[in-house]
């Protein structure tokens, strides 16, 4: 259950951040920023999920 909630929270937060970035910056800069953020957040989220699975 903890894993499902964390995935949903991550998706919602990601969507809000991307929406904020695209509404405030020009498109080319926003694309670069989003791809960097996707890489970082995926890495962090993957690490977090790995820890959750290890606990089980």
PyMOL commands that set and color helices and strands:
alter all, ss='L'
color gray80, all
select helices_A, chain A and resi 2-24+27-55
alter helices_A, ss='H'
color red, helices_A
deselect
rebuild
show_as cartoon
